[in-house]
Amino acid sequence: MNTHDARDLVIDSVTGVELSVPIAGPGARCYAFVIDWFIRAILFTAWYGVAALLYNGHWTLAAPLNPGAKWFAFVVAPAAAIYCLYHIVLELALQGRTPGKRLAGVSILARDGSPAHPSALLIRNVFRLVDSLPVFYGVGLVATLITKQHLRIGDMAAGTVLVYEQTAPTLSINNEIASELLQRWPTLDPTARRQLAQTLITKLDPASELRRQLEQLQ
């Protein structure tokens, strides 16, 4: 019998133990996006302001009457790059996270539960152009409301999903899986056995027979 919430990402394990990770909904997505938007807006404004002051040589942020290539290269292009490449650069550097996602307690994973591949993160961000239509991420918001796993168009194209990372995965073990796990136990790598046992012991009922056997096997 499947006890997982339909909104959870269920990750299969080679040991037969399933991990269930809660999927982030539209609210968490919006919260993370708003924080990231303010951060990149501040970075954009800071670069433009300082660069414009340095370029003009006096207290004005106005563009020159006849802006040349130097103005665009030194002031406009870097500010635009900060704003447009914010998500791409940080998600690649921080493995599917941004400051906004960290504060919201969410991160990007592949649909099979593995870390999102760099190419998937790039595809996901390219499709922001679609998700942002017509205004204020209207398409993306509607998509997250009507899809079971709260996916925006970029997630569908990239094979990714946004999950809560602050909640520890929930283990789902029935008697059949427990029996199979104990049969496979001698074939597992010693390090993997130790780590798995420690994880299971903290999750299982103190009175359960499986927990007692795992404690003896350590």
Buried (B, 14 or more C-beta within 10 A) or exposed (E): EEEBEEEBBBBEEEBBBBBBBBBBBBEBBBBBBEBBEEBBEEBBBEBBEEBBBEBBEEEEBEBEEEEEEEBEEBBBEBBBEBBBEBBBBBBBEBBBBBBBBBEBBBBBBBBEBEEBBEEBBBBBBEBBEBBBEEEEBEBBBBBBEEBEBBBBBBBBBBBBBBBBBEEEBBBBBEEEBBEEBEEEBEEBEEEEBEEBBEBBBEBBEEEBEBBEBBEEEE
